[in-house]
Amino acid sequence: MAMTAKQPYHKGDLPALLLKAAEEELSENGLERFSLRAAAKRANVSHAAPAHHFKDMTGLLSALGADGYRRLIAAQEHRQAQAAPDRVSQFVALGLGYVDFAEAHPALFQLMFASEKPDRSHPDFAEASLAAFAKLQDRVNALYPDETDQARRTTMLMTSWSVVHGLAELIISGRAAAPMQLELRTPEERDAMIHAILMRVHEVKG
């Protein structure tokens, strides 16, 4: 890939520029071939620039993963803003946003959830991932406002997460395309099927 001449940038923009370049490198060439040098080359900056801002590859990938979690939440909130305000609609919107994000950013999704490359104890990564988890927890709890058994709440939380995450994984891997006939469905039909799948594990009606 031919690189363009280095462009001037504002010093404060460099971390964002490097994160964008890192995601593009990850998407195009995969985690196994990922390097700080490759990200810097793609961003048209010196090979030392990523280390200056993120220390090492782990730091850069941890920051990228944290950014991914924040964008996951944004995708979910976008869906929620379009949905009805009732508890079932808001829960389903959260799941739809989860799948939307996975489909739009499969390599980043895998980095966030399946890779050991990021440092999950990094403050930024931990804060962002816990915020995404708390959002799911709040929505599941809202489905069962009268449930006082914490073990049951936890069971339904983990069941919900397992279903939506597993569905997202199956869709981005291509394994769900044939069973769900995704190519033949309109966006509305796709959403209705995901709605039905998400609600299948719950006793509430919706």
MOBEL-V541648 format. One record per pair of residues at least 4 apart in sequence whose ideal C-beta (glycine too) atoms are under 7 Angstrom apart, sorted by the first residue. I is the first residue (numbers start at 1). GAP is how many residues later the second one is. Records with the same first field share a line. If there is no record, write none. Layout:
# MOBEL-V541648
I=GAP  GAP
This chain:
# MOBEL-V541648
3=38  41
4=40
6=38
7=37
9=4  5  8
13=4
14=4  31  35  39
15=4  38
16=4
17=4  26
18=4  21  25  31  32  35  42
19=4  44  45  48
20=4
21=4  18  21  22
22=4  17  38  42
23=4  41  85
24=4  18
25=4  9  13  14  17
26=5  8  81  82  85
27=80
29=4  5
31=80  84  86
34=4
35=22
36=4  14  15  21  24
37=4  10
38=4
39=4  11  21
40=5  6  7  9  10
45=4
48=4
49=4
50=4  10
51=4  5
54=5  6  9
55=4
57=4
58=4  59  60  61
59=4
60=4
61=4  50  56  57
62=4  56  57  60  62  63
63=4  61
64=4  47
65=4  46  47  53  60
66=4  58  59  62
67=4
68=4  37  40  43  44
69=4  43  59  60  62  63
70=4  58
71=4  30
72=4  26  29  60
73=4  58  59  62
74=4
75=4  22  25  26
76=4  18  21  22  59
77=4
78=4  19
79=4  14  17  18  21
80=10  13  14
83=6  7  10
84=5
85=5
86=4
87=4  55  56
88=4  116  118
89=4
90=4  49
91=4  48  51  52
92=4  103  106  114
93=4
94=4  41  42  45
95=4  69  99  103
96=4  95  98
97=4
98=4  66  70
99=4  65  68  69  72  95
100=4
101=4  8
102=4  7  66  69  70
103=68  69
105=4
106=4  66
107=4
108=4
109=4  63
110=4  5
111=4  6  7
118=7
119=6
120=5  6
121=5
122=4
123=4
124=4
125=4
126=4
127=4
128=4
129=4
130=4
131=4
133=4
134=4
135=4
136=4  21  24  25
137=4  20
138=4
140=16  17  20
141=12
143=59  61
144=9  12
147=5  6
149=4
150=4
151=4
152=4
153=4
154=4
155=4
156=4
157=4
158=4
159=4  42
160=4  41
161=4
162=4
163=4  34  35  38
164=4  34
165=4
166=4
167=4  9  27  30
168=4
169=4
170=5  6
171=5
176=4  6
177=5  6
180=13
181=4
182=8
185=4  5  8
187=4
188=4
189=4
190=4
191=4
192=4
193=4
194=4
195=4
196=4
199=7
